[in-house]
């Protein structure tokens, strides 16, 4: 975890082996806790990070994620960008449907992650896939 110059918490992680998935999940949970997210939201975020990190390993071999505190005076917020240089997702609309999988899994990863997050976007082409997720809550 590193602190950005504005006092916000930001971190970047390389995802190249299975231990990186564990580290990304732990770092996401820690950042969410430090920002003030509830334990339930910390778990939702950690689950999403696990899914997307595993996808990088399975489909691209390696990539990275950037976690950023996007909180404001009125909201708690965390944004995570995942990026890899793998083969790309040929049909994004199909990939985010429940039950669709090209890797032999249950096909719940991308659609489940989309449901867990407040913001979810994918852009993909051969050589570059970016998945951007965010969770935002009103401050109490």
C-alpha positions as CSV (number, residue, x, y, z in Angstrom):
1,X,0.0,0.0,0.0
2,X,1.3,3.4,-0.8
3,X,-0.1,6.9,-0.1
4,X,-0.5,9.4,-2.8
5,X,0.5,13.0,-2.4
6,X,-3.1,14.2,-1.7
7,X,-3.3,11.9,1.4
8,X,-5.4,9.4,-0.5
9,X,-4.5,5.8,-0.5
10,X,-3.5,4.2,-3.8
11,X,-1.7,1.0,-4.6
12,X,-0.6,-0.9,-7.7
13,X,0.0,-4.6,-8.0
14,X,1.4,-6.9,-10.6
15,X,-0.7,-10.0,-11.1
16,X,1.5,-12.8,-12.5
17,X,1.1,-15.8,-10.1
18,X,-1.6,-17.2,-7.7
19,X,-0.1,-15.5,-4.7
20,X,-0.7,-12.2,-6.4
21,X,-4.4,-13.0,-6.4
22,X,-4.3,-13.5,-2.6
23,X,-2.3,-10.3,-2.2
24,X,-4.7,-8.2,-4.4
25,X,-7.7,-9.5,-2.4
26,X,-6.0,-8.7,0.9
27,X,-4.9,-5.2,-0.2
28,X,-8.4,-4.4,-1.5
29,X,-9.9,-5.5,1.8
30,X,-7.4,-3.5,3.7
31,X,-7.9,-0.3,1.6
32,X,-11.7,-0.7,1.9
33,X,-11.3,-1.0,5.7
34,X,-9.1,2.0,5.9
35,X,-11.5,4.1,3.9
36,X,-14.4,3.1,6.2
37,X,-16.4,0.5,4.2
38,X,-18.5,-2.0,6.2
39,X,-17.2,-5.6,6.6
40,X,-19.9,-6.8,4.2
41,X,-18.7,-4.3,1.5
42,X,-15.1,-5.3,2.2
43,X,-16.0,-8.9,1.4
44,X,-17.9,-7.9,-1.8
45,X,-14.9,-6.0,-3.0
46,X,-12.5,-8.7,-2.1
47,X,-14.6,-11.2,-4.0
48,X,-14.7,-9.0,-7.1
49,X,-10.9,-8.5,-6.9
50,X,-10.3,-12.3,-6.6
51,X,-12.5,-13.0,-9.7
52,X,-10.9,-10.3,-11.9
53,X,-7.3,-11.2,-10.8
54,X,-7.9,-14.9,-11.5
55,X,-9.3,-14.0,-14.9
56,X,-6.0,-12.1,-15.6
57,X,-4.0,-15.2,-14.7
58,X,-6.2,-17.7,-16.6
59,X,-6.7,-15.8,-19.8
60,X,-3.8,-13.4,-20.1
61,X,-1.1,-14.9,-17.9
62,X,-0.2,-11.6,-16.3
63,X,-1.4,-8.1,-15.8
64,X,-1.8,-5.5,-13.1
65,X,-4.4,-3.7,-11.0
66,X,-4.5,-0.2,-9.6
67,X,-6.6,0.5,-6.5
68,X,-7.6,4.1,-5.7
69,X,-9.4,5.9,-2.9
70,X,-12.0,8.0,-4.7
71,X,-13.8,9.2,-1.6
72,X,-15.3,12.7,-1.4
73,X,-16.7,14.7,1.5
74,X,-20.1,13.0,0.9
75,X,-19.0,9.5,-0.2
76,X,-16.7,6.6,0.5
77,X,-15.3,5.3,-2.7
78,X,-12.8,2.8,-4.1
79,X,-12.0,2.3,-7.8
80,X,-10.0,-0.6,-9.1
81,X,-8.7,-0.9,-12.7
82,X,-7.5,-4.2,-14.0
83,X,-5.4,-4.4,-17.1
84,X,-3.7,-7.1,-19.2
85,X,-2.2,-7.6,-22.6
86,X,-3.8,-10.9,-23.3
87,X,-5.9,-12.1,-26.3
88,X,-8.9,-10.0,-25.4
89,X,-12.5,-10.8,-24.9
90,X,-14.1,-11.6,-28.3
91,X,-17.7,-10.9,-27.2
92,X,-18.1,-8.8,-24.1
93,X,-21.9,-9.0,-24.1
94,X,-21.7,-12.8,-24.1
95,X,-18.9,-12.8,-21.4
96,X,-21.1,-10.9,-18.9
97,X,-24.0,-13.3,-19.2
98,X,-24.5,-15.8,-16.4
99,X,-23.3,-19.3,-17.2
100,X,-21.1,-18.3,-20.2
101,X,-17.5,-19.5,-19.9
102,X,-14.6,-20.2,-22.3
103,X,-12.4,-21.5,-19.5
104,X,-14.5,-24.4,-18.2
105,X,-15.7,-22.6,-15.1
106,X,-19.3,-21.8,-14.0
107,X,-19.4,-18.5,-15.9
108,X,-20.2,-16.5,-12.8
109,X,-17.1,-14.4,-12.5
110,X,-17.8,-11.4,-14.7
111,X,-21.6,-11.3,-14.2
112,X,-21.2,-11.8,-10.5
113,X,-18.6,-9.0,-10.3
114,X,-20.9,-6.7,-12.2
115,X,-23.7,-7.4,-9.7
116,X,-21.4,-6.8,-6.7
117,X,-20.0,-3.4,-7.8
118,X,-21.7,0.0,-8.2
119,X,-19.7,0.7,-11.4
120,X,-18.4,-1.9,-13.9
121,X,-17.0,-1.4,-17.4
122,X,-15.0,-3.5,-19.8
123,X,-13.1,-2.5,-22.8
124,X,-11.2,-5.3,-24.7
125,X,-9.4,-6.0,-27.9
126,X,-6.5,-8.3,-28.7
127,X,-3.5,-7.1,-26.7
128,X,-5.5,-5.0,-24.2
129,X,-8.3,-5.7,-21.8
130,X,-9.3,-3.1,-19.1
131,X,-11.9,-3.8,-16.5
132,X,-12.8,-0.9,-14.3
133,X,-14.9,-1.4,-11.1
134,X,-15.9,0.9,-8.3
135,X,-17.8,0.8,-5.0
136,X,-19.3,4.0,-3.7
137,X,-21.3,4.5,-0.5
138,X,-22.8,7.6,1.2
139,X,-21.0,8.7,4.3
140,X,-23.0,8.1,7.5
